[in-house]
């Protein structure tokens, strides 16, 4: 039996799965007087997904705009350029600080409990 490689789902995909399951499995089983509430919850999930996508893009663009022309570059390209040495601490003295700040912002979105635990221990 071949094992499928583990694939980590991002926040958008998780919200899509939750909204779809809610709409197809839970909402139809609710009594009529709860359908409006169900529609509001489904709408809130959709709004949250779009908001998170915009926030994640903003976090990435804030980092990328330091190294590339406005609108150019991707996180994958940045990683490739760092591995190739075309972007390094020699070319950008604030590289390490910017990468650490980017990671901290990503963690604040993806795992706020971890960030909270780390800040209370200090």
KAPE-V108423 format. One record per residue. NEAR is the number of other C-alpha atoms within 8 Angstrom. Layout:
[[NEAR] [NEAR]]
This chain:
[[2] [3] [4] [4] [4] [4] [4] [4] [6] [6] [9] [10] [8] [9] [11] [10] [8] [8] [11] [8] [9] [10] [10] [8] [8] [9] [11] [8] [6] [8] [6] [5] [5] [8] [11] [7] [7] [9] [9] [8] [8] [11] [8] [8] [10] [11] [8] [8] [12] [9] [8] [10] [9] [8] [8] [9] [8] [8] [11] [11] [9] [8] [11] [13] [11] [6] [7] [9] [7] [5] [7] [8] [9] [8] [8] [6] [8] [11] [8] [8] [10] [10] [7] [7] [7] [8] [12] [10] [9] [6] [7] [8] [8] [7] [9] [8] [7] [9] [9] [8] [8] [11] [8] [9] [9] [10] [11] [9] [7] [7] [8] [9] [6] [8] [11] [8] [8] [8] [7] [6] [5] [4]]
